[in-house]
Amino acid sequence: MLGLSTPAEAQNLSFYGTPGLVDMPTADALPDGSLAFTTANYGPIWRNTVTFQLTPRISGSFRYAAQGELYTPGSEYFDRSFDLSILLVKEDDIWPAVSLGLRDFGGTGIYSGEYIVASKYVTPRLQVTGGIGWGRFAGRGAFDNPLGILDDRFETRPDLDTLTGEIGFSQWFRGDAAFFGGVKWHATDQLTLVAEYSSDTYDRESNISIDPQSSPYNFGLSYKFRNGLDMGAYYLYGNKVGVRFSYVIDPARPPVPGGQETAPPTLLPRATVAGQSWNLGGDERRAGAARDALRGRLSEQGIRLNGYRLDARTARVQIENQQFGATAQSFGRTARVLANTLDPSIETFDITLTRAGMPLTTVSVKRADLEEQEHALEGEWHMLARADISDAFGVGRASGVPGAYPRFSWGLSPYSAFSLFDPQEPLRYEFGVQLNAAWEPSPGLIFSGQLRKSLTSTIEEAKRRSDSVLPHVRSDAVLYAQQSDIEISHLTAEYFFRPREDVFGRVTAGYLEPMFGGISAELLWYPVNSRLALGAELNYAVQRDYDQLFGFQDYSVWSGHASAYYDLGRGYHGQLDVGRYLAGDWGATLTLDRRFKNGVKVGAFATLTDVSFDDFGEGSFDKGLFVEVPLSWIIGQPSQNTIGQTIRPIQRDGGARLNVRNRLYGVVEPSRGRQVTDSWGKFLR
């Protein structure tokens, strides 16, 4: 039987930055894990949207729109909104794909509407879409809500009474309904033509900022480039022209497939290793020469040797991975260097990964297994079956490498900072230079600081002043920007330690972050192969002066959280923090993220505390999205550096948490057993 359907993967996005036609949605879904960035313009209206395909069936979107004159002539109105789409039924040869969606389901609700839509490919290139919608989707051709047969409450859509950030549950699928639909034809693999009947009449905008519609029909075309860029041009509502630019990336597919890292060293025959100069002579001379050779060879691989000890047939080393994003790759490179350097009588390699001077995880491999599996089909997985991965609590502090401690490092680099969603200026920026320095006198003890000098900034030009009824723990950010020229971002002493097996500790004191100083203590329980980790943190924080130098203000607070971290599987992670925040409020923060094996991370968080929505102010509660991309994913070269951005409304004072550097879960998690095994495919690379 010849099937006419194609997978319901959107090949173009709508003006709302979600799978669709022009304004109306389709039942399509982006490829799983995709990130789509869209900017679209229609008259004075600009919409900027980020859409993430959370699962194969669920996608979420965040939108920031400039509406032009919406309520009063001569004004500029900015709006934030969130969407959710659920693919209820996947398309097959007989049935269409069916999706349920919520558009702008919280806050001001100027775009709010709900819909059920079906899409079907009647030929491999022609898709037909039809749907029914409520709210904004019921502006044209409206009729009584068919859900009224279930309950009379569905017949009337109540007025929206939520604040920005609140969710209008009482409006969902209420009031009149209307039909919409359209067609999409893929003329080529890159060119798509669309036509739709829109049920959105733009009533509010037509009163002030745009001409009234003369037609319910929209037409357009889009062209998708092979690099992920999608451009569209449209004729809208009989009297306007619009444009759209979208960029879709698949985090699972890096721009440089396969990477461009240097090949690992080839294993040498044991006879060749035995003939190396440092393997000749007396035991003491041999041990020192082998250690120095090992140190140099590991350094060439981007690995620092911190500890070294030889027994009769076992080599025990402590390393610090300074280059590889895949943790298992650092273990594999170290094992190869050990095999090519140490006396052939050494049969076992115990490799302990350290960070911040703490021994974290030990991988033990047999030299003979490494030699046997180097060129074997799926040799890395055979190595995993034979390797032993354990907690490194009993290893002790690094020793045996002269000159490893104390050590000093510094660097001068540019920096950038951004302030988003100020209604007077949605994007503000600051660029400057920063000096970083760190001194580590012994393993686990770190003195570090960062000094910043702003070169150009629009953040300090903001006119808004805090009207918060809570202690101004975050809402005076503009004053910090205005009154600081050269600022101390942090200046701290940190001590990391291992109190017992599977437990990690941290104490940090000093100028902890740009707005607060004090002392912070933390414990983390994280078994080596566990999905679950539990932590507790206690802080005493004092607010810093606006010049961000050495002075303090008269506000201080005890804060802290109990935290649970859980690996949900398939790359999904959850985190729950419960405790007291900087303004003295009590509550919880829930964070959900999806992590790809190449290190790309996309997630969202929300914080609710005992502060009322009215007292919290604009935004109602703290929430946001974040994206973190390893530099190695972009350039194809090994690197532990990342590029990240958090997208959130203007941060208010409720739900504000101390920004302590090097919280233990972030330090420990990349090196625990599950993360090591997840990256084991690169052990022999």
C-alpha positions as CSV (number, residue, x, y, z in Angstrom):
1,M,0.0,0.0,0.0
2,L,1.3,3.4,-1.0
3,G,1.1,5.8,2.0
4,L,0.5,9.5,1.3
5,S,1.4,10.8,4.8
6,T,4.7,12.2,5.9
7,P,6.1,12.6,9.4
8,A,4.5,15.6,11.1
9,E,7.6,17.6,11.4
10,A,7.1,21.3,10.7
11,Q,9.1,22.6,7.8
12,N,8.2,26.2,8.4
13,L,7.0,28.3,11.4
14,S,4.2,30.8,11.8
15,F,4.3,34.4,12.8
16,Y,4.1,33.3,16.4
17,G,7.3,31.2,16.1
18,T,5.5,27.9,16.4
19,P,4.6,25.2,13.8
20,G,1.9,26.7,11.7
21,L,0.8,28.4,8.5
22,V,0.8,32.2,8.8
23,D,-1.0,33.2,12.0
24,M,-2.9,29.9,12.5
25,P,-1.3,26.8,14.0
26,T,-0.9,23.3,12.4
27,A,-0.7,20.0,14.2
28,D,3.0,19.7,13.2
29,A,5.8,19.2,15.6
30,L,9.5,20.1,15.3
31,P,12.0,17.3,15.5
32,D,12.6,16.2,19.0
33,G,14.9,18.5,21.0
34,S,14.9,21.2,18.4
35,L,15.3,24.9,19.3
36,A,13.6,27.5,17.0
37,F,14.3,31.2,17.2
38,T,11.9,33.4,15.3
39,T,11.4,37.1,14.7
40,A,8.4,38.3,12.7
41,N,7.0,41.7,11.6
42,Y,3.5,42.7,10.6
43,G,3.0,46.5,10.5
44,P,4.0,47.9,13.9
45,I,3.9,44.5,15.5
46,W,7.2,42.6,16.2
47,R,7.1,39.1,17.7
48,N,10.3,37.4,18.9
49,T,9.8,33.7,19.9
50,V,11.9,30.8,21.3
51,T,10.3,27.4,20.8
52,F,11.7,24.2,22.3
53,Q,10.5,20.7,21.4
54,L,10.6,19.3,24.9
55,T,9.6,15.8,23.9
56,P,8.5,14.3,20.6
57,R,4.9,15.4,21.5
58,I,5.2,18.5,23.7
59,S,6.7,21.9,22.8
60,G,6.9,25.1,24.7
61,S,7.4,28.7,23.6
62,F,8.4,32.0,25.1
63,R,7.5,35.1,23.2
64,Y,8.4,38.8,23.6
65,A,6.4,41.1,21.4
66,A,6.5,44.8,20.6
67,Q,2.9,45.7,19.9
68,G,3.2,49.4,19.0
69,E,0.2,51.4,19.9
70,L,-2.1,49.0,21.7
71,Y,-3.9,50.9,24.4
72,T,-3.1,54.6,23.8
73,P,-1.9,56.5,20.7
74,G,1.8,57.3,20.6
75,S,2.7,54.5,23.1
76,E,4.8,51.4,22.7
77,Y,3.5,48.3,24.4
78,F,5.7,45.3,25.1
79,D,4.3,41.9,26.1
80,R,5.6,38.5,27.3
81,S,3.7,35.3,26.7
82,F,4.1,31.5,26.9
83,D,2.6,28.8,24.7
84,L,2.2,25.1,25.1
85,S,1.4,22.5,22.3
86,I,0.7,18.8,22.8
87,L,0.6,16.4,19.9
88,L,-2.3,14.1,20.8
89,V,-2.3,11.9,17.7
90,K,0.6,11.3,15.3
91,E,-0.3,11.2,11.6
92,D,-0.5,7.9,9.8
93,D,-1.7,6.7,6.4
94,I,-5.4,7.1,7.5
95,W,-5.6,9.5,10.4
96,P,-4.4,13.1,10.6
97,A,-2.1,14.5,13.3
98,V,-4.1,16.2,16.0
99,S,-2.7,18.7,18.5
100,L,-4.0,20.7,21.4
101,G,-2.6,24.1,22.1
102,L,-2.6,27.0,24.6
103,R,-1.4,30.3,23.3
104,D,-0.4,33.0,25.8
105,F,-1.9,31.1,28.7
106,G,-0.7,33.5,31.4
107,G,-0.3,37.1,32.1
108,T,-1.9,40.0,30.2
109,G,-3.4,37.5,27.7
110,I,-3.5,39.8,24.7
111,Y,-2.8,36.8,22.5
112,S,-4.6,34.2,24.7
113,G,-6.5,31.5,23.0
114,E,-6.9,27.7,22.9
115,Y,-7.2,25.4,19.9
116,I,-7.6,21.8,18.7
117,V,-6.1,21.4,15.2
118,A,-5.7,18.5,12.7
119,S,-3.3,18.3,9.8
120,K,-3.0,15.7,7.1
121,Y,-0.7,15.2,4.1
122,V,-3.1,14.3,1.2
123,T,-0.1,14.0,-1.0
124,P,3.6,13.8,0.0
125,R,3.9,17.5,-0.5
126,L,0.4,18.9,0.1
127,Q,-0.9,19.3,3.7
128,V,-4.4,20.3,4.7
129,T,-5.1,21.8,8.1
130,G,-8.4,22.5,10.0
131,G,-9.1,23.5,13.5
132,I,-11.4,25.0,16.1
133,G,-10.3,27.7,18.5
134,W,-11.4,29.8,21.5
135,G,-10.4,33.2,22.8
136,R,-8.3,35.1,20.2
137,F,-9.1,32.3,17.7
138,A,-12.8,33.0,17.9
139,G,-12.8,36.5,16.5
140,R,-14.4,35.7,13.1
141,G,-17.3,33.4,12.3
142,A,-17.8,32.7,16.0
143,F,-20.5,30.3,17.2
144,D,-21.7,28.9,20.5
145,N,-19.1,26.8,22.3
146,P,-19.8,23.1,21.6
147,L,-18.3,22.3,25.0
148,G,-21.4,23.9,26.5
149,I,-23.2,20.5,26.3
150,L,-20.7,19.3,29.0
151,D,-21.1,22.3,31.3
152,D,-22.8,25.7,31.1
153,R,-19.6,27.3,32.3
154,F,-18.0,26.7,29.0
155,E,-20.5,29.0,27.2
156,T,-19.1,32.2,28.7
157,R,-15.5,33.4,28.7
158,P,-14.8,35.5,31.8
159,D,-12.8,38.7,31.7
160,L,-9.1,38.2,32.3
161,D,-8.2,39.2,35.8
162,T,-4.7,37.9,36.0
163,L,-1.4,39.8,36.5
164,T,1.6,39.3,34.3
165,G,2.9,35.8,35.1
166,E,-0.3,34.4,36.4
167,I,-2.2,31.7,34.6
168,G,-5.8,32.2,33.5
169,F,-7.2,28.7,34.1
170,S,-10.7,30.1,34.3
171,Q,-10.6,31.2,30.6
172,W,-9.4,28.0,29.0
173,F,-11.8,26.7,26.2
174,R,-14.5,29.1,27.4
175,G,-16.7,31.3,25.4
176,D,-17.5,31.3,21.7
177,A,-15.5,29.2,19.2
178,A,-14.6,29.5,15.5
179,F,-13.1,27.5,12.7
180,F,-9.8,28.2,11.0
181,G,-7.7,26.3,8.4
182,G,-5.4,26.3,5.4
183,V,-3.1,24.5,3.1
184,K,0.7,24.1,2.9
185,W,2.4,22.9,-0.3
186,H,6.1,22.0,-0.4
187,A,7.0,23.0,-3.9
188,T,10.5,21.8,-3.3
189,D,12.5,20.6,-0.3
190,Q,13.3,24.2,0.5
191,L,10.4,26.2,-0.9
192,T,6.9,26.1,0.8
193,L,3.7,28.0,-0.2
194,V,1.0,28.5,2.4
195,A,-2.6,29.9,2.3
196,E,-4.9,30.2,5.3
197,Y,-8.3,31.3,6.5
198,S,-7.7,33.2,9.8
199,S,-10.2,33.5,12.5
200,D,-8.2,36.3,14.3
201,T,-9.6,39.8,13.6
202,Y,-7.0,41.8,15.5
203,D,-9.7,43.8,17.1
204,R,-7.6,45.5,19.8
205,E,-4.8,46.4,17.4
206,S,-7.2,47.6,14.7
207,N,-8.6,50.2,17.0
208,I,-5.3,52.1,17.2
209,S,-2.2,50.8,15.4
210,I,-3.1,48.9,12.2
211,D,-5.6,49.2,9.4
212,P,-8.8,47.1,9.8
213,Q,-8.6,43.8,7.9
214,S,-10.2,43.7,4.5
215,S,-9.9,39.9,4.1
216,P,-9.7,36.8,6.3
217,Y,-7.2,35.2,3.9
218,N,-3.4,35.2,4.3
219,F,-0.9,34.0,1.7
220,G,2.8,33.5,1.8
221,L,6.0,31.6,0.9
222,S,9.0,30.5,2.9
223,Y,12.4,29.3,1.9
224,K,14.4,27.0,4.2
225,F,18.2,27.1,3.8
226,R,20.3,24.0,4.6
227,N,22.0,25.7,7.6
228,G,18.6,25.9,9.4
229,L,17.6,29.5,8.4
230,D,14.0,29.8,7.3
231,M,12.8,33.1,5.7
232,G,9.2,33.9,4.8
233,A,7.2,36.7,3.1
234,Y,3.5,37.1,3.4
235,Y,0.5,39.1,2.2
236,L,-1.8,39.5,5.3
237,Y,-5.5,40.3,5.7
238,G,-5.8,41.9,2.3
239,N,-3.7,45.0,3.1
240,K,-0.4,44.3,4.7
241,V,2.9,42.6,3.9
242,G,4.8,40.7,6.6
243,V,8.2,39.0,6.9
244,R,9.5,36.2,9.2
245,F,13.0,34.9,9.9
246,S,13.5,31.6,11.8
247,Y,16.5,29.7,12.7
248,V,16.1,26.1,13.9
249,I,18.9,24.1,15.4
250,D,19.0,20.5,16.5
251,P,21.2,20.3,19.7
252,A,22.0,16.6,19.0
253,R,23.6,17.6,15.7
254,P,26.7,19.9,16.1
255,P,27.7,22.3,13.4
256,V,30.9,20.4,13.0
257,P,29.9,16.7,12.9
258,G,32.3,14.3,14.6
259,G,34.5,17.0,16.1
260,Q,38.0,18.0,15.1
261,E,40.0,17.0,18.1
262,T,43.4,15.5,17.8
263,A,43.6,11.7,17.6
264,P,44.6,9.9,20.9
265,P,48.1,8.5,21.1
266,T,48.5,5.0,19.7
267,L,49.3,2.4,22.2
268,L,52.9,1.3,22.1
269,P,54.1,-2.3,22.4
270,R,55.3,-3.1,25.9
271,A,58.7,-3.8,24.6
272,T,58.9,-0.3,23.2
273,V,57.7,1.2,26.5
274,A,60.3,-0.9,28.4
275,G,63.1,0.6,26.3
276,Q,62.3,4.2,27.1
277,S,65.0,6.0,29.0
278,W,63.0,6.6,32.2
279,N,62.3,2.9,32.5
280,L,66.0,2.1,32.8
281,G,68.2,2.5,35.9
282,G,67.5,2.4,39.6
283,D,64.0,2.3,41.1
284,E,64.1,5.9,42.5
285,R,65.5,7.4,39.3
286,R,62.9,5.4,37.2
287,A,60.0,6.5,39.4
288,G,60.9,10.2,39.2
289,A,61.7,10.2,35.5
290,A,58.5,8.3,34.6
291,R,56.4,10.7,36.7
292,D,57.9,13.7,34.9
293,A,57.4,12.2,31.5
294,L,53.8,11.2,32.5
295,R,53.1,14.8,33.6
296,G,54.4,16.3,30.4
297,R,52.5,13.8,28.2
298,L,49.2,14.3,30.1
299,S,49.7,18.1,29.8
300,E,49.8,17.7,26.0
301,Q,46.4,16.1,26.2
302,G,44.9,18.9,28.3
303,I,45.1,16.9,31.5
304,R,46.8,18.1,34.7
305,L,48.6,15.5,36.9
306,N,47.9,16.3,40.5
307,G,48.7,13.0,42.3
308,Y,51.0,10.0,41.5
309,R,51.8,6.8,43.4
310,L,53.1,3.4,42.2
311,D,52.7,0.1,43.9
312,A,54.1,-3.2,42.7
313,R,51.6,-3.7,39.9
314,T,49.3,-0.7,40.2
315,A,49.6,3.0,39.2
316,R,47.4,5.4,41.1
317,V,47.1,8.9,39.6
318,Q,44.9,11.9,40.3
319,I,44.1,14.1,37.3
320,E,42.2,17.3,36.5
321,N,40.4,17.4,33.2
322,Q,41.1,20.8,31.7
323,Q,39.9,20.2,28.1
324,F,37.4,17.4,27.4
325,G,33.7,18.0,27.7
326,A,33.1,14.2,27.7
327,T,34.4,13.0,31.1
328,A,35.1,9.5,29.9
329,Q,37.4,10.9,27.2
330,S,39.7,12.3,29.9
331,F,39.9,8.8,31.6
332,G,40.6,7.2,28.2
333,R,43.4,9.6,27.2
334,T,45.0,9.2,30.7
335,A,44.9,5.4,30.4
336,R,46.6,5.5,27.1
337,V,49.3,7.9,28.3
338,L,49.9,5.6,31.4
339,A,50.2,2.5,29.1
340,N,52.7,4.3,26.9
341,T,54.8,5.7,29.8
342,L,54.9,3.4,32.8
343,D,57.0,0.2,33.2
344,P,55.4,-2.9,31.5
345,S,55.1,-4.5,35.0
346,I,52.3,-2.1,35.9
347,E,49.0,-4.0,35.1
348,T,46.3,-1.8,36.7
349,F,45.6,1.9,36.3
350,D,43.5,3.6,39.1
351,I,42.6,7.0,37.6
352,T,40.9,9.5,40.0
353,L,39.3,12.6,38.6
354,T,39.6,15.7,40.8
355,R,38.0,19.1,40.7
356,A,38.5,22.0,43.1
357,G,41.1,19.8,44.8
358,M,38.5,17.2,45.7
359,P,38.9,13.5,44.6
360,L,35.5,12.7,42.9
361,T,35.4,9.5,41.0
362,T,37.9,6.7,40.3
363,V,38.0,4.5,37.2
364,S,40.1,1.4,37.4
365,V,41.1,-0.3,34.1
366,K,43.4,-3.2,33.3
367,R,46.3,-2.5,30.9
368,A,45.8,-5.8,29.1
369,D,42.1,-4.9,28.5
370,L,43.1,-1.6,27.0
371,E,45.6,-3.3,24.7
372,E,43.0,-5.9,23.7
373,Q,40.2,-3.5,23.0
374,E,42.0,-0.6,21.3
375,H,41.0,-1.7,17.8
376,A,38.1,-4.0,18.6
377,L,34.6,-3.5,17.3
378,E,32.7,-1.6,20.1
379,G,35.8,-1.9,22.1
380,E,34.9,1.1,24.3
381,W,31.7,-0.8,25.5
382,H,33.7,-3.9,26.3
383,M,36.1,-1.6,28.3
384,L,33.1,-0.3,30.2
385,A,32.0,-3.8,31.1
386,R,35.5,-4.5,32.5
387,A,36.2,-1.2,34.2
388,D,35.4,-0.4,37.8
389,I,33.8,3.0,38.6
390,S,33.8,3.9,42.3
391,D,33.7,6.8,44.7
392,A,37.1,8.3,45.4
393,F,36.6,9.1,49.1
394,G,39.4,6.9,50.3
395,V,41.9,8.2,47.8
396,G,43.0,11.2,49.9
397,R,44.4,14.5,48.9
398,A,46.7,14.7,45.8
399,S,50.4,14.1,46.5
400,G,53.5,12.8,44.9
401,V,53.9,15.4,42.2
402,P,56.4,18.1,43.1
403,G,55.2,21.6,42.1
404,A,51.6,20.6,41.7
405,Y,50.7,22.9,44.6
406,P,50.7,25.8,45.4
407,R,49.7,27.2,42.0
408,F,48.6,30.6,40.7
409,S,46.6,31.5,37.6
410,W,45.2,34.6,36.1
411,G,43.6,35.9,32.9
412,L,42.3,39.0,31.2
413,S,39.3,38.7,29.0
414,P,36.3,40.7,27.6
415,Y,32.8,40.2,29.2
416,S,29.2,41.0,28.3
417,A,26.1,41.4,30.4
418,F,22.5,41.9,29.4
419,S,19.3,43.2,31.0
420,L,16.2,42.0,29.3
421,F,12.5,43.1,29.2
422,D,12.7,46.6,30.7
423,P,9.4,48.1,29.3
424,Q,11.3,51.3,28.6
425,E,14.1,49.5,26.7
426,P,13.7,45.7,26.2
427,L,17.4,45.1,25.7
428,R,20.2,46.8,27.6
429,Y,23.8,45.7,27.5
430,E,27.2,46.2,29.1
431,F,30.6,45.3,27.6
432,G,33.9,45.6,29.4
433,V,37.1,43.8,30.4
434,Q,37.6,41.5,33.4
435,L,40.6,40.3,35.4
436,N,40.4,36.9,37.0
437,A,43.0,35.5,39.4
438,A,43.2,32.4,41.6
439,W,45.7,31.0,44.1
440,E,45.5,27.4,45.3
441,P,48.0,26.9,48.2
442,S,46.9,23.3,48.7
443,P,44.3,20.8,47.3
444,G,40.8,22.1,48.0
445,L,41.7,25.6,49.2
446,I,41.1,28.3,46.6
447,F,41.5,32.1,46.9
448,S,40.0,33.8,43.9
449,G,38.6,37.1,42.7
450,Q,37.3,38.9,39.6
451,L,37.7,42.6,38.9
452,R,35.5,44.2,36.1
453,K,35.8,47.5,34.3
454,S,32.8,48.6,32.1
455,L,33.7,50.1,28.8
456,T,30.3,50.8,27.4
457,S,26.9,50.3,29.0
458,T,23.2,51.1,28.5
459,I,22.1,49.3,31.7
460,E,23.1,52.3,33.8
461,E,20.9,54.5,31.6
462,A,17.7,52.9,32.9
463,K,15.3,55.4,34.5
464,R,13.2,52.9,36.5
465,R,13.6,52.8,40.2
466,S,12.5,50.0,42.5
467,D,9.0,50.4,44.0
468,S,9.3,47.0,45.8
469,V,7.7,46.7,49.2
470,L,10.2,43.9,49.9
471,P,13.8,44.4,50.9
472,H,15.6,45.5,47.7
473,V,17.8,42.5,47.3
474,R,17.7,42.5,43.5
475,S,15.5,45.3,42.3
476,D,18.2,48.0,42.8
477,A,20.3,46.4,40.0
478,V,20.4,49.7,38.1
479,L,21.9,51.5,41.1
480,Y,24.7,49.0,41.2
481,A,25.3,49.6,37.5
482,Q,25.3,53.3,37.9
483,Q,27.5,53.7,41.0
484,S,30.2,51.2,40.1
485,D,33.0,52.0,37.7
486,I,35.5,49.3,38.6
487,E,33.7,46.6,40.5
488,I,34.8,43.5,42.5
489,S,32.4,40.8,41.1
490,H,33.7,38.3,43.7
491,L,36.6,38.0,46.1
492,T,36.4,34.7,48.1
493,A,38.1,32.0,49.9
494,E,36.7,28.5,49.2
495,Y,37.4,25.2,50.9
496,F,36.2,21.9,49.3
497,F,36.4,18.7,51.3
498,R,35.1,15.1,51.6
499,P,33.7,14.3,55.0
500,R,32.7,10.8,54.2
501,E,32.0,8.4,51.3
502,D,29.6,9.8,48.7
503,V,29.5,13.1,50.6
504,F,31.0,16.4,49.5
505,G,31.4,19.7,51.3
506,R,32.1,23.4,50.6
507,V,32.6,26.5,52.6
508,T,32.9,29.9,50.9
509,A,33.5,33.3,52.5
510,G,34.1,36.8,51.3
511,Y,32.4,38.9,48.6
512,L,30.2,36.1,47.3
513,E,28.6,37.9,44.3
514,P,28.1,41.5,43.0
515,M,25.3,42.3,45.5
516,F,26.1,40.3,48.6
517,G,29.0,39.1,50.8
518,G,29.1,36.8,53.7
519,I,29.7,33.1,54.3
520,S,28.1,30.0,52.6
521,A,28.3,26.4,53.7
522,E,27.0,23.4,51.8
523,L,26.9,19.6,51.9
524,L,26.0,17.2,49.1
525,W,25.2,13.5,49.2
526,Y,25.7,12.0,45.8
527,P,26.3,8.2,45.5
528,V,28.5,7.4,42.5
529,N,25.9,5.6,40.4
530,S,22.7,7.2,41.8
531,R,20.0,9.1,40.0
532,L,19.3,11.0,43.2
533,A,21.4,13.6,45.0
534,L,20.5,15.5,48.1
535,G,22.0,18.8,49.3
536,A,21.7,21.4,52.0
537,E,23.1,24.9,52.0
538,L,23.2,27.6,54.7
539,N,24.2,31.3,54.1
540,Y,24.7,34.4,56.1
541,A,24.6,37.3,53.6
542,V,25.2,41.0,53.9
543,Q,24.2,43.4,51.2
544,R,27.1,45.2,49.5
545,D,27.5,48.9,48.7
546,Y,26.3,50.0,45.3
547,D,29.9,50.8,44.2
548,Q,30.7,47.0,44.5
549,L,34.0,47.6,46.2
550,F,34.6,46.9,49.9
551,G,31.7,48.4,51.8
552,F,28.4,46.9,53.1
553,Q,24.9,48.2,53.7
554,D,22.9,47.6,56.8
555,Y,20.8,44.7,55.4
556,S,21.7,41.1,56.4
557,V,19.8,37.9,56.1
558,W,20.1,34.1,56.9
559,S,19.1,32.1,53.9
560,G,19.4,28.5,52.8
561,H,17.9,25.6,51.0
562,A,17.4,21.9,51.1
563,S,17.8,20.5,47.5
564,A,16.9,17.3,45.7
565,Y,18.4,16.5,42.2
566,Y,17.1,13.7,40.1
567,D,18.0,12.2,36.8
568,L,14.7,11.4,35.2
569,G,16.3,9.5,32.3
570,R,16.5,10.1,28.6
571,G,18.4,13.4,29.3
572,Y,15.7,14.9,31.5
573,H,16.7,16.3,35.0
574,G,14.7,17.8,37.8
575,Q,15.8,19.9,40.8
576,L,13.7,21.1,43.7
577,D,15.1,23.7,46.2
578,V,13.1,24.5,49.3
579,G,14.0,27.1,51.8
580,R,14.5,30.8,52.6
581,Y,15.4,33.4,50.1
582,L,17.3,36.7,50.3
583,A,14.2,38.9,51.0
584,G,13.4,36.6,54.0
585,D,10.6,34.9,52.1
586,W,10.1,31.1,52.2
587,G,9.2,28.9,49.3
588,A,10.5,26.6,46.6
589,T,12.1,26.6,43.2
590,L,11.4,23.9,40.6
591,T,13.9,23.4,37.7
592,L,13.4,21.1,34.8
593,D,16.0,20.7,32.0
594,R,16.9,18.5,29.2
595,R,20.6,17.7,28.6
596,F,22.0,16.2,25.4
597,K,25.0,14.0,25.5
598,N,27.1,16.6,23.8
599,G,26.5,19.0,26.8
600,V,23.8,21.2,25.3
601,K,21.3,22.1,28.1
602,V,17.8,23.7,27.8
603,G,15.5,24.2,30.7
604,A,13.1,26.3,32.7
605,F,12.5,27.2,36.4
606,A,9.8,28.8,38.5
607,T,9.9,30.0,42.1
608,L,6.9,30.4,44.3
609,T,7.2,31.8,47.9
610,D,5.0,33.2,50.6
611,V,5.2,36.6,49.0
612,S,1.8,37.4,47.4
613,F,1.6,38.2,43.7
614,D,0.7,41.8,44.5
615,D,3.7,42.3,46.8
616,F,6.0,40.5,44.3
617,G,5.2,43.1,41.7
618,E,5.6,42.8,37.9
619,G,5.9,39.2,36.9
620,S,4.0,37.8,39.9
621,F,6.7,35.2,40.6
622,D,10.2,34.4,39.5
623,K,10.5,32.3,36.4
624,G,12.6,31.9,33.4
625,L,14.2,29.8,30.7
626,F,17.9,29.0,30.1
627,V,20.1,27.7,27.4
628,E,23.6,26.4,27.8
629,V,25.8,25.5,24.9
630,P,29.3,24.0,25.2
631,L,31.9,25.9,23.1
632,S,33.0,22.5,21.8
633,W,29.6,22.0,20.2
634,I,30.1,25.1,18.1
635,I,33.8,24.9,17.1
636,G,34.2,21.1,17.1
637,Q,37.3,21.4,19.3
638,P,37.5,20.0,22.9
639,S,36.7,22.6,25.4
640,Q,35.1,22.9,28.8
641,N,33.9,26.4,28.3
642,T,30.2,27.1,27.8
643,I,28.0,29.9,26.4
644,G,24.7,30.4,28.3
645,Q,21.8,32.8,28.6
646,T,19.0,33.0,31.1
647,I,15.7,34.5,29.7
648,R,13.6,35.9,32.5
649,P,11.4,38.9,33.2
650,I,13.0,41.8,35.2
651,Q,14.2,40.2,38.4
652,R,12.3,41.3,41.4
653,D,13.0,40.8,45.1
654,G,10.8,37.8,45.8
655,G,12.3,34.3,45.3
656,A,15.8,35.8,44.9
657,R,18.6,33.3,45.8
658,L,22.3,34.0,46.6
659,N,24.5,33.5,43.5
660,V,27.3,31.5,45.1
661,R,30.0,30.2,42.8
662,N,30.8,26.5,42.5
663,R,27.7,25.0,44.1
664,L,28.6,21.4,44.7
665,Y,26.1,19.7,42.3
666,G,27.6,21.6,39.4
667,V,31.1,20.7,40.5
668,V,30.4,17.0,41.2
669,E,27.7,15.9,38.7
670,P,29.8,15.9,35.5
671,S,32.2,13.4,37.1
672,R,29.9,10.9,38.7
673,G,29.2,7.4,37.5
674,R,26.1,8.0,35.3
675,Q,27.8,10.9,33.5
676,V,30.9,9.0,33.0
677,T,29.1,6.0,31.5
678,D,26.9,8.3,29.3
679,S,30.0,9.7,27.7
680,W,31.8,6.3,27.5
681,G,31.5,6.3,23.7
682,K,34.5,8.6,23.7
683,F,36.7,6.6,26.0
684,L,38.9,5.3,23.2
685,R,38.8,8.6,21.2
